Amino acid sequence: MTVKLPHGELNLPAFLPDATHGVVRSVDSCDLEQCGVPALVMNAFHLMQRPGSSTIQALGGLHQMSGWSHPITTDSGGFQAYSLIRQNSRYGSLSDRGILFRPEGSDRKLRLTPEKVIQLQLSYGADILFCLDDCTHAEDSLETQRESVQRTINWARRCKAEFQRLLEQKEIPDAERPLLFAAIQGGGDRGLRRHCASELLALGFDGYGYGGWPLDRQGNLLTDILAYTRELVPSQFPMHALGVGHPANVVAAAQMGYELFDSAMPTRDARHGRLYAFTEESMSFSSAWMGKMGRLNRDWFSYVYVQDKKYIKSKVPISPYCDALCCSNYSLGYLNHLFSVNDTLFFRLATIHNLRFMVQLMECLRKISD
């Protein structure tokens, strides 16, 4: 599947690195392009605080500000309500009107409404916008899930109305129109997931996302409910497995039919010295290699912990199957040294490596689906 967006076509499946504050930490847009990264995810909630909406507009929007000419997806801020407010009510409150945030260490109050979320994302020049949703954990109470689903549906209705109003007001032609996605909530309850999906499909969006935290309390992927949620949405609509970024989890979700993925995990792991490496030639698409992926075993890739003393004098690259800047020019021994002296060059090279791994993984998944 290929999705046409104002800033280019996006071939699916695709992994989108998190550029939460308008930047993928430690790398620039040239590094991302050379890795083959097709698109980025940025966060409207964080960006409205820093650098601020007026600054973003003064700098020409997200694309011009960040030097990134390819598609950008913006998240609405619904997950921040989950990660902050649902964990500690002193950080704000949720109501049918919207979300009120009280940032720590600040006297400011930030209010996000469905209408404001759309206004912000459109003003930033995003290619894919997300409706505001009420995010929950799968193990939250049934009462909490019911409230979340109804609120998510109501907010999505208001988001779409504001989206259409602004498109007409700004006279945005179809070729330049961004896409609007909605997140399906419902926790681990199939009935609520079905109801939420049905209502959102009736409203009509360009794509959908799996809403809610995708892992259980033990950190395992919620495979059953993820698969069920994907089944609720016709295959012609792209679906985003929001927050799914572990390589094995990406493969599992892709086999369920999800086409878009995002997470800070690959880049965060890179900065902490956990690097990803294929155990076999990823680009050969051998039946044995694809079989390993199909069984969802993790022996098709491994972790390389660069700080390990066994790499101090190693002359080999992280992976013989990686063609990115890091593995083409530098040894594990040198990376071990950079890590030990805490040089920022390590962060850049390691981030480039893990992102190239994710891009190669997407190339393989696209080959399998063809």
Secondary structure, DSSP 8 states (H G I E B T S, - for coil): -EEEETTEEEESSEEEEB-TTSS-TT--HHHHHHHT---EEEEHHHHIIIIIHHHHHHTTHHHHHHT--S-EEEE-SHHHIIIIITT-GGGEEE-SS-EEE--TT----EEE-HHHHHHHHHHHT-SEEE-------TTS-HHHHHHHHHHHHHHHHHHHHHHHHHHHHHT--GGG--EEEEEE--TT-HHHHHHHHHHHHHH--SEEEE-S--B-TTS-B-HHHHHHHHHTS-TTS-EEETT--SHHHHHHHHHHT--EEEESHHHHHHHTTEEEEESS-GGG--HHHHHHHHTT-STTEEEEETT-GGGTT--S-S-TT--SHHHHH--HHHHHHHHHTT-HHHHHHHHHHHHHHHHHHHHHHHHHH-
